[in-house]
């Protein structure tokens, strides 16, 4: 679980502030797009949830929280497999691995993820993805 929060006030926050923030919001139900408020030394501090994965969840100890003051949203992902190819559809991004296809929204949310035996080829246009698998004997069409 991951949150990226944008402070809605003009103060430089140290990196370790995320630990205080996590303690204040732990157990709360958070949704992407929400504005959350915490009380710190009697002062209310507001943050906009600019990214949440999943889009709605309850904050736990293992939730990763990041602060962002910039409007261009930068998301970094790390995979335990090598990305073989990338296809851009109209409103999504398709990552192709050796035996797997992962489709993300423009905001990085997972839309589709599946492993394929004998993955041969993946192509896409606009909002349709074509997957050839089963050593070239099977075809899957996905409308996104």
C-alpha positions as CSV (number, residue, x, y, z in Angstrom):
1,X,0.0,0.0,0.0
2,X,1.3,3.4,-1.0
3,X,0.2,7.0,-0.5
4,X,1.6,10.2,-2.0
5,X,0.4,13.2,-0.1
6,X,0.7,16.9,-1.1
7,X,0.8,19.4,1.8
8,X,-1.8,22.1,1.3
9,X,0.3,24.7,3.2
10,X,3.6,26.4,2.6
11,X,6.2,24.8,5.0
12,X,9.2,22.8,4.2
13,X,8.8,19.4,5.9
14,X,11.8,17.1,6.8
15,X,11.8,13.6,5.4
16,X,11.2,12.0,8.8
17,X,7.9,13.9,9.0
18,X,6.3,10.9,7.2
19,X,6.7,8.9,10.4
20,X,4.7,11.4,12.4
21,X,2.2,11.6,9.6
22,X,1.8,7.8,9.5
23,X,1.3,7.6,13.3
24,X,-1.5,10.3,13.0
25,X,-3.4,8.6,10.2
26,X,-2.8,5.0,11.0
27,X,-6.1,3.1,11.0
28,X,-7.9,5.7,8.9
29,X,-9.7,4.9,5.6
30,X,-8.0,6.9,2.9
31,X,-9.1,7.4,-0.7
32,X,-7.3,8.9,-3.7
33,X,-8.5,12.5,-4.1
34,X,-9.3,13.0,-0.4
35,X,-8.1,15.9,1.7
36,X,-7.0,14.6,5.0
37,X,-6.3,16.7,8.1
38,X,-4.1,16.0,11.1
39,X,-3.6,18.0,14.3
40,X,0.0,18.9,15.2
41,X,0.7,21.0,18.3
42,X,-2.9,22.3,18.1
43,X,-2.6,23.4,14.5
44,X,-4.6,21.6,11.7
45,X,-2.5,20.5,8.7
46,X,-4.2,19.5,5.5
47,X,-2.8,17.1,2.8
48,X,-4.3,16.1,-0.5
49,X,-4.1,12.4,-1.4
50,X,-2.7,12.7,-4.9
51,X,-2.0,9.0,-5.3
52,X,-3.2,5.9,-3.5
53,X,-2.5,2.3,-4.3
54,X,-5.0,0.7,-4.0
55,X,-7.3,3.7,-4.6
56,X,-9.0,3.2,-1.2
57,X,-7.6,1.4,1.9
58,X,-7.0,1.6,5.6
59,X,-3.6,3.0,6.6
60,X,-1.4,0.4,8.3
61,X,2.1,0.2,9.7
62,X,3.5,-1.2,6.4
63,X,1.9,1.6,4.3
64,X,4.5,3.5,2.4
65,X,3.9,7.3,2.6
66,X,5.6,9.9,0.4
67,X,5.3,13.7,0.4
68,X,5.2,15.6,-2.9
69,X,5.2,19.4,-3.2
70,X,5.3,19.4,-7.0
71,X,2.3,19.1,-9.2
72,X,3.9,16.9,-11.8
73,X,3.3,13.5,-10.3
74,X,6.4,11.3,-10.6
75,X,5.9,7.6,-9.8
76,X,8.7,5.1,-9.6
77,X,8.0,1.3,-9.9
78,X,10.3,-1.5,-9.2
79,X,9.7,-5.0,-10.6
80,X,11.3,-8.3,-9.7
81,X,11.3,-9.2,-13.4
82,X,12.8,-7.5,-16.5
83,X,10.4,-5.4,-18.6
84,X,10.8,-6.7,-22.2
85,X,8.6,-4.1,-23.9
86,X,6.1,-1.2,-23.3
87,X,3.0,-0.4,-25.4
88,X,1.1,2.9,-25.0
89,X,-2.6,2.6,-25.5
90,X,-5.0,5.6,-25.5
91,X,-5.3,5.9,-21.7
92,X,-3.1,3.1,-20.4
93,X,0.4,1.7,-20.4
94,X,1.1,-2.0,-21.1
95,X,4.2,-3.6,-19.6
96,X,5.3,-6.9,-21.2
97,X,7.5,-9.3,-19.2
98,X,8.8,-12.8,-20.3
99,X,5.5,-14.5,-19.4
100,X,3.3,-11.8,-18.1
101,X,1.3,-8.7,-19.2
102,X,0.6,-5.8,-16.9
103,X,-1.7,-2.9,-17.8
104,X,-1.6,0.3,-15.8
105,X,-3.7,3.5,-15.9
106,X,-1.9,6.7,-16.7
107,X,-1.8,7.2,-12.9
108,X,-0.1,3.9,-12.4
109,X,-3.0,1.9,-11.1
110,X,-3.2,-1.7,-12.1
111,X,-6.1,-2.5,-14.5
112,X,-5.1,-6.0,-15.7
113,X,-2.3,-8.5,-14.8
114,X,-2.0,-12.0,-16.1
115,X,0.7,-14.6,-16.7
116,X,0.6,-16.5,-20.0
117,X,2.2,-19.8,-20.9
118,X,4.0,-19.5,-24.2
119,X,3.6,-15.7,-24.5
120,X,4.5,-14.9,-28.2
121,X,3.4,-11.4,-29.0
122,X,1.4,-8.4,-27.6
123,X,0.1,-5.5,-29.7
124,X,-2.3,-2.7,-29.0
125,X,-4.2,0.2,-30.5
126,X,-6.4,2.8,-28.9
127,X,-8.1,0.7,-26.2
128,X,-7.7,-2.8,-27.5
129,X,-4.9,-5.2,-26.6
130,X,-4.1,-8.4,-28.6
131,X,-2.2,-11.1,-26.9
132,X,-0.9,-14.2,-28.7
133,X,0.1,-17.0,-26.4
134,X,0.0,-20.8,-26.1
135,X,3.0,-21.1,-28.4
136,X,1.1,-19.0,-31.0
137,X,-2.1,-21.1,-31.0
138,X,-4.2,-18.9,-28.7
139,X,-5.4,-15.3,-29.0
140,X,-6.8,-13.0,-26.3
141,X,-8.5,-9.7,-27.0
142,X,-8.8,-7.3,-24.1
143,X,-10.9,-4.1,-24.3
144,X,-9.6,-1.5,-21.9
